[in-house]
């Protein structure tokens, strides 16, 4: 195990020689399946305890060198940029603490961009939640300075905690990145789906774009596309790399099949409306259906089939009305479902 002094030596050797590099994870449009941009992710030397960005930035923060590390990381992200055309965006992580650092120089990034032939319009500063923003008025002032130069702002990890939601309200970003905790298995979780629907509605009203992070399964991508989320990012669509990404044809087809058309109100696909329904053969007893409805309060109806061919719908309210209403016919419950149709004549 490395001692503290050895860690310090390795850290400052990495910083002084700028032995860090950037990899880029694609962000894909859920409208046209094209690469909208890339998030720059910093890595340390592969044989170093600082290869992981988490350990690298945590150590830098402990040593009071976070600003210096992030300054180098920004330059490396811009220097290695793999943007393929002027419309693509480069997302660069910036921790909220750096905004308050005495050595923070807002014009430094512009110099680096000019050096490597990029413009502020290509850059989105992604505010990460390494610590909560303590002074929103100061953060707003600094970020407004960036906006006037042409940069855009993203809030990371939305939905992971109260602080990120407060940051959205106070800073009014151009992009909101939805945390993986809300994305994982969203196709199986109605609560997560409803939360995302709320985000989509809010983003539409505020003219903010949503980016879903951490997508690993095609079912998650399908659900997010149907919900109207604007962009997606995750291992399914592309891992962090030093080369430009290519979206797989299967994922392109999935997006085109399930996408929502921009510019209109919320629309629904058949897949959004479908729901499982219980099926009973017409020879089943009325009491069996009644018992099913009693045990499944959320059920509103069942399908009646005749030799596996749909013959009609039996709605819960209608059934109990017929069984208990003022003009109800006499049924003991042991009659088959066909008795209901017999008594309608």
Buried (B, 14 or more C-beta within 10 A) or exposed (E): EEEEEEBEEBBEEBBEEEBBBBBBBBBBBBBEBEBBBBBBBBBBBEEBBBEEBEBBBBBBBEBEBBBBBBBBBBBBBBBBBBBEEEEBBBBBBBBBBBBBBEEBEEEEBBEBBEEEEBEBBBBBBBBBBBEEBEEBEEBBEBBEEBBEBEBBBBBBBBBBBEBBBBBBEBBBBBBBBBBBEBBBEBBEBEEBBEBBBEBBEEBBEEEBBBBBBBBBBEBBBBBBBBBBBBBBBBEBBBEBBEEBBEBEEEBBEBBEEBBBEEEEEEEEBEEBEEEEEEEBEBEBBBBEBBEBBEEEEEBEBBEBBEEEEEBEEBEBEEBBEBBEEEEEEEBEEEBBBBBBEEEEE
